[in-house]
Amino acid sequence: MNKNLRNQQPHSVQEIISMGYPENEALLTNLMSTLTNGNSKEFSDAVDYLLSLGDSAIPHVKAALIKSLYQNDYGQWQSNILYTQVRHWNKEMVAEILPELMDLLDFGSDNWGVRLDVAKLLSSHQLINKEDLLSHIQRWQETLHRNLEELRNLETKLK
């Protein structure tokens, strides 16, 4: 692919895909950022291309998940990465991002159901011991019960 195209910013999804792998590897982070918005017109092209990369996508998924943990309001990105990429992976591929998944298990977006999705993913691939997962579930239930009680109290005050 034309070296001048690589030096231009930003690159469209089609430009990145047309470069082919491994020539476009340095731009796959840009492609991962497309997954922040499921309504983007280039979303499905990015999803399909990233899936076609197989193991080669792992470092870029890992980097995106790490970045998503340190950004505000990136629950949709976390959810989209899990739903469009990681859920299609085999156990060995998922195991390569286990530290990031464990971080999501603790700090992933509840609004987008990320923590629950991670728990199901880790359980289905048997990548977390049952006692540890049960401990996480117990803590979530306690938090949900406290929140539900606060909602009931607020509802009572409003009536």
Backbone bond lengths (Angstrom), bond angles and torsions (degrees), N, CA, C in turn:
res aa  C-N    CA-C-N  psi(-1)  N-CA   C-N-CA  omega(-1)  CA-C   N-CA-C  phi
1 M - - - 1.450 - - 1.518 109.50 -
2 N 1.277 117.70 153.83 1.450 125.20 -178.99 1.528 110.83 -58.71
3 K 1.353 116.71 123.98 1.465 120.63 -179.22 1.516 111.44 -64.03
4 N 1.329 118.69 -29.63 1.457 120.94 178.20 1.518 111.22 -64.35
5 L 1.327 117.66 -35.32 1.455 121.49 178.33 1.523 110.19 -62.08
6 R 1.342 117.31 -38.13 1.458 120.93 179.59 1.518 112.38 -63.92
7 N 1.307 117.76 -31.49 1.455 121.39 -175.69 1.524 112.75 -85.18
8 Q 1.310 117.59 -10.04 1.457 120.39 178.45 1.522 109.45 -83.38
9 Q 1.309 117.07 146.65 1.455 122.08 176.47 1.515 107.86 -128.08
10 P 1.281 122.89 147.98 1.460 124.45 -14.97 1.528 110.75 -83.01
11 H 1.310 115.31 168.45 1.457 121.69 178.61 1.525 108.89 -104.36
12 S 1.301 116.11 138.51 1.465 118.98 174.82 1.528 108.19 -76.83
13 V 1.297 115.28 161.88 1.458 120.57 176.92 1.522 110.24 -57.91
14 Q 1.320 117.38 -43.50 1.467 120.52 -179.01 1.524 111.66 -63.58
15 E 1.337 117.36 -37.85 1.459 120.10 177.34 1.526 111.17 -63.62
16 I 1.327 115.53 -44.18 1.471 120.28 -179.72 1.524 110.21 -63.22
17 I 1.325 116.59 -46.14 1.463 120.92 -179.60 1.530 110.93 -63.33
18 S 1.317 116.14 -42.21 1.473 119.18 -176.55 1.530 112.23 -66.29
19 M 1.322 118.80 -23.15 1.466 121.40 175.86 1.519 111.23 -64.48
20 G 1.336 115.85 -32.63 1.456 120.83 -177.65 1.521 112.45 78.81
21 Y 1.319 113.55 157.02 1.462 120.15 178.97 1.519 108.36 -93.39
22 P 1.282 122.25 136.48 1.464 129.63 14.32 1.525 114.12 -96.15
23 E 1.333 118.12 2.35 1.464 119.90 -178.12 1.524 112.58 -59.16
24 N 1.330 117.43 -29.89 1.463 120.77 -176.96 1.535 112.94 -95.38
25 E 1.315 117.87 7.69 1.471 119.61 -173.46 1.523 113.11 -55.59
26 A 1.310 117.93 -39.98 1.464 120.49 -179.53 1.530 112.47 -65.43
27 L 1.324 117.02 -17.28 1.465 121.28 -178.28 1.530 113.08 -102.59
28 L 1.317 117.34 1.00 1.469 119.07 -177.74 1.524 111.95 -66.74
29 T 1.319 117.38 -24.07 1.466 119.87 173.73 1.528 109.53 -62.00
30 N 1.331 116.50 -41.45 1.470 120.38 175.91 1.529 110.30 -60.11
31 L 1.316 115.93 -40.61 1.457 120.43 179.96 1.534 110.67 -65.40
32 M 1.330 116.57 -40.70 1.468 120.16 177.91 1.527 111.03 -60.82
33 S 1.326 117.10 -35.13 1.465 119.87 -178.95 1.530 111.54 -65.62
34 T 1.328 117.17 -21.30 1.466 120.86 176.28 1.525 110.62 -62.67
35 L 1.326 116.69 -25.96 1.467 120.51 -178.22 1.523 112.99 -75.44
36 T 1.337 117.80 -1.02 1.466 119.30 176.37 1.515 111.92 -69.91
37 N 1.322 116.89 -22.36 1.458 120.52 -174.63 1.523 110.69 -132.21
38 G 1.322 115.80 103.46 1.457 121.52 -180.00 1.516 113.68 -65.83
39 N 1.333 117.13 -12.48 1.464 120.59 179.67 1.525 112.50 -93.20
40 S 1.322 116.69 -3.46 1.460 120.97 179.51 1.522 109.65 -63.01
41 K 1.336 116.00 142.02 1.463 119.55 -179.36 1.530 111.88 -67.72
42 E 1.337 117.54 -19.15 1.464 121.20 -179.57 1.539 112.26 -98.77
43 F 1.312 116.59 0.46 1.464 121.65 -175.33 1.521 112.54 -55.24
44 S 1.314 117.59 -53.47 1.473 119.74 -174.71 1.526 111.75 -66.35
45 D 1.324 117.94 -33.47 1.471 119.98 176.45 1.526 110.29 -64.78
46 A 1.329 116.43 -42.83 1.467 120.57 178.66 1.521 110.70 -63.88
47 V 1.323 117.08 -43.94 1.471 121.91 179.23 1.521 110.29 -58.04
48 D 1.322 116.24 -52.13 1.466 120.79 -177.42 1.527 111.80 -61.88
49 Y 1.315 116.40 -42.62 1.456 119.55 -178.79 1.531 110.84 -66.13
50 L 1.325 117.25 -46.21 1.465 120.35 179.90 1.529 111.01 -60.67
51 L 1.329 116.66 -40.69 1.466 119.40 177.06 1.523 111.35 -62.59
52 S 1.327 116.41 -36.28 1.475 120.30 -178.51 1.531 112.04 -67.48
53 L 1.320 117.32 -18.73 1.466 120.84 -178.91 1.529 112.90 -78.53
54 G 1.326 117.06 -15.69 1.464 120.32 179.19 1.516 111.83 57.06
55 D 1.339 116.18 -131.38 1.471 122.28 -177.54 1.520 113.25 -57.37
56 S 1.315 117.70 -27.99 1.467 120.84 -178.02 1.523 112.45 -65.00
57 A 1.321 117.11 -20.52 1.467 120.39 179.82 1.532 112.19 -81.61
58 I 1.322 117.63 -16.97 1.469 120.91 -172.95 1.529 113.06 -53.70
59 P 1.335 120.43 -50.63 1.466 118.42 -178.55 1.529 113.36 -60.98
60 H 1.317 116.85 -30.61 1.460 120.95 -178.14 1.532 110.73 -78.23
61 V 1.324 116.59 -36.55 1.456 120.48 173.86 1.527 109.47 -65.15
62 K 1.316 116.22 -44.48 1.460 121.75 178.37 1.530 110.52 -57.02
63 A 1.322 117.05 -48.92 1.468 121.65 -179.80 1.531 111.50 -62.07
64 A 1.323 116.47 -40.38 1.471 120.17 179.81 1.525 110.88 -66.47
65 L 1.324 117.56 -40.74 1.463 119.97 178.78 1.523 110.89 -64.80
66 I 1.320 116.80 -41.42 1.468 120.07 177.01 1.525 109.93 -61.02
67 K 1.325 116.32 -47.79 1.465 120.14 179.81 1.527 111.01 -60.38
68 S 1.318 116.70 -39.42 1.468 120.22 -177.58 1.519 112.75 -64.86
69 L 1.320 116.74 -26.76 1.471 119.88 179.93 1.523 112.35 -72.99
70 Y 1.323 116.69 -20.95 1.462 120.75 -176.67 1.523 113.07 -107.92
71 Q 1.313 116.40 13.31 1.460 121.38 179.28 1.523 107.96 -118.61
72 N 1.294 116.45 148.71 1.465 120.79 177.06 1.522 110.07 -78.56
73 D 1.301 115.82 144.23 1.465 122.35 173.00 1.524 114.35 57.87
74 Y 1.321 116.75 41.14 1.452 119.77 177.99 1.530 112.12 -107.75
75 G 1.316 116.52 24.15 1.451 120.67 177.59 1.517 112.44 -61.45
76 Q 1.333 116.69 -37.93 1.463 119.28 179.04 1.524 110.03 -64.70
77 W 1.317 117.01 -39.24 1.468 120.97 178.31 1.519 109.81 -63.53
78 Q 1.329 117.12 -47.37 1.464 120.69 177.94 1.524 110.18 -57.51
79 S 1.315 115.70 -47.73 1.460 120.74 -178.92 1.529 111.26 -62.19
80 N 1.329 117.00 -44.23 1.463 120.44 -179.35 1.523 111.69 -64.64
81 I 1.326 117.29 -39.55 1.468 120.30 178.20 1.528 109.83 -63.18
82 L 1.325 116.23 -45.87 1.468 119.33 -179.93 1.520 111.02 -64.43
83 Y 1.335 116.84 -45.41 1.456 120.84 -174.12 1.524 112.71 -72.25
84 T 1.335 116.67 -40.98 1.468 118.71 -173.79 1.521 113.47 -90.94
85 Q 1.322 117.68 -18.52 1.456 120.26 -175.35 1.528 111.91 -120.85
86 V 1.320 116.24 -70.40 1.458 122.03 -166.69 1.531 112.47 -62.21
87 R 1.300 118.03 -35.88 1.479 118.70 -178.45 1.528 112.69 -65.08
88 H 1.330 116.86 -16.14 1.464 121.70 179.17 1.529 112.54 -92.16
89 W 1.306 116.60 -4.72 1.461 121.01 -175.35 1.529 111.80 -84.23
90 N 1.321 115.07 156.52 1.461 119.72 173.99 1.532 109.58 -82.50
91 K 1.299 116.23 172.95 1.460 122.07 -175.08 1.526 112.26 -58.18
92 E 1.315 117.51 -40.51 1.463 121.01 -178.05 1.522 111.16 -64.43
93 M 1.328 116.86 -40.82 1.463 120.36 178.90 1.527 110.53 -67.10
94 V 1.321 116.41 -44.64 1.466 120.19 179.71 1.528 110.40 -62.30
95 A 1.318 116.63 -38.24 1.468 120.45 179.82 1.530 111.86 -60.42
96 E 1.324 117.61 -27.82 1.462 120.58 -179.31 1.528 112.88 -70.02
97 I 1.321 117.44 -17.64 1.465 120.00 177.17 1.529 110.77 -114.90
98 L 1.312 116.81 23.27 1.462 121.17 -177.83 1.529 113.15 -56.65
99 P 1.336 120.66 -44.52 1.475 118.57 179.08 1.538 112.69 -59.41
100 E 1.328 117.00 -38.89 1.461 120.44 178.71 1.526 110.89 -68.95
101 L 1.316 116.57 -38.00 1.462 119.76 177.86 1.527 110.94 -66.38
102 M 1.318 116.89 -37.39 1.468 119.63 177.67 1.530 110.23 -65.20
103 D 1.336 116.79 -37.71 1.464 119.55 175.00 1.524 110.74 -63.47
104 L 1.324 117.02 -41.13 1.468 120.30 177.75 1.528 111.23 -66.03
105 L 1.307 116.34 -33.54 1.467 120.45 178.24 1.526 109.91 -60.89
106 D 1.331 116.41 -35.71 1.464 120.94 179.14 1.520 113.41 -89.29
107 F 1.336 118.01 -35.85 1.459 120.75 -169.48 1.522 114.66 -126.24
108 G 1.323 117.93 5.11 1.461 120.39 179.73 1.518 111.48 -67.55
109 S 1.294 115.50 163.92 1.462 122.15 -176.64 1.532 111.51 -67.67
110 D 1.327 114.57 124.46 1.467 118.97 173.33 1.524 110.61 -78.21
111 N 1.330 116.48 -30.48 1.461 120.27 -179.14 1.521 111.94 -60.51
112 W 1.311 116.67 -32.51 1.460 121.36 -179.05 1.527 112.25 -101.94
113 G 1.324 117.57 4.97 1.459 121.01 178.12 1.516 114.10 71.85
114 V 1.324 116.82 21.75 1.460 121.42 -175.07 1.521 110.96 -63.85
115 R 1.328 117.13 -45.70 1.466 119.13 -177.42 1.526 111.31 -60.86
116 L 1.310 116.49 -42.10 1.459 120.22 178.29 1.529 111.05 -66.09
117 D 1.330 117.29 -41.68 1.471 120.48 177.67 1.525 110.90 -60.66
118 V 1.328 117.04 -42.07 1.464 120.90 179.00 1.520 110.17 -64.79
119 A 1.328 116.87 -43.13 1.464 120.30 179.56 1.528 110.80 -59.33
120 K 1.334 116.62 -44.35 1.467 120.16 179.10 1.530 111.31 -65.67
121 L 1.313 116.48 -40.00 1.466 121.63 179.46 1.531 110.72 -63.78
122 L 1.320 116.84 -48.02 1.463 120.73 -179.92 1.523 111.21 -64.71
123 S 1.319 116.18 -37.99 1.460 120.06 178.75 1.530 111.42 -68.01
124 S 1.329 116.89 -44.14 1.468 119.40 -177.40 1.527 112.08 -65.51
125 H 1.339 116.63 -30.91 1.466 120.68 178.12 1.529 112.23 -94.03
126 Q 1.322 115.45 2.27 1.471 122.09 -179.89 1.532 111.09 52.42
127 L 1.348 115.42 49.45 1.453 121.34 -179.18 1.529 112.65 -105.32
128 I 1.318 116.81 4.65 1.456 121.27 176.85 1.518 107.27 -138.42
129 N 1.307 115.64 141.23 1.454 116.58 -179.52 1.527 109.52 -74.15
130 K 1.313 115.86 148.17 1.465 122.10 -172.77 1.519 112.37 -57.21
131 E 1.321 116.97 -40.53 1.461 120.08 -177.57 1.526 111.20 -64.44
132 D 1.332 116.90 -40.31 1.459 120.11 178.18 1.527 111.12 -64.85
133 L 1.312 116.01 -42.79 1.463 119.13 179.27 1.528 110.67 -66.86
134 L 1.309 116.89 -41.45 1.465 119.83 177.17 1.529 111.33 -61.22
135 S 1.318 117.18 -36.26 1.459 121.21 176.78 1.532 110.81 -63.10
136 H 1.325 116.72 -43.85 1.462 120.37 176.40 1.526 110.72 -60.73
137 I 1.321 115.90 -45.05 1.466 120.87 -178.92 1.524 110.14 -61.48
138 Q 1.314 117.09 -42.49 1.468 121.25 179.67 1.533 110.61 -60.98
139 R 1.327 117.01 -44.43 1.472 120.10 179.00 1.528 111.18 -63.66
140 W 1.329 117.29 -40.77 1.472 120.30 177.79 1.516 110.36 -62.66
141 Q 1.332 116.58 -43.43 1.459 119.75 -179.87 1.521 111.07 -61.94
142 E 1.323 117.36 -41.72 1.466 120.59 178.53 1.526 110.75 -61.53
143 T 1.301 116.27 -43.09 1.470 120.53 178.68 1.518 110.51 -64.61
144 L 1.318 116.70 -44.70 1.464 120.42 179.38 1.529 111.32 -62.90
145 H 1.324 117.35 -39.84 1.474 120.43 178.31 1.532 110.71 -63.83
146 R 1.337 116.95 -42.25 1.476 119.75 177.28 1.521 110.48 -62.71
147 N 1.326 116.86 -44.81 1.469 120.02 179.01 1.521 111.66 -63.49
148 L 1.308 116.78 -40.44 1.460 120.79 178.63 1.523 110.73 -63.91
149 E 1.312 117.19 -40.35 1.468 121.16 178.03 1.527 110.44 -63.61
150 E 1.336 116.51 -41.71 1.463 119.78 177.49 1.522 111.24 -63.88
151 L 1.319 117.58 -39.07 1.458 121.18 176.35 1.524 111.68 -63.18
152 R 1.323 116.02 -42.02 1.475 120.30 177.97 1.520 110.88 -63.01
153 N 1.340 116.56 -41.97 1.466 120.44 178.45 1.523 110.84 -63.02
154 L 1.306 116.78 -43.99 1.451 120.75 178.48 1.524 110.94 -63.94
155 E 1.314 116.63 -42.35 1.462 121.10 178.19 1.531 110.12 -59.44
156 T 1.315 116.52 -43.59 1.469 121.22 -179.66 1.528 110.32 -62.43
157 K 1.323 117.49 -42.45 1.474 121.17 178.63 1.520 111.68 -63.93
158 L 1.305 116.98 -34.12 1.448 121.01 -177.44 1.524 113.82 -77.91
159 K 1.298 116.73 -19.10 1.475 119.83 -177.44 1.508 111.49 -81.85
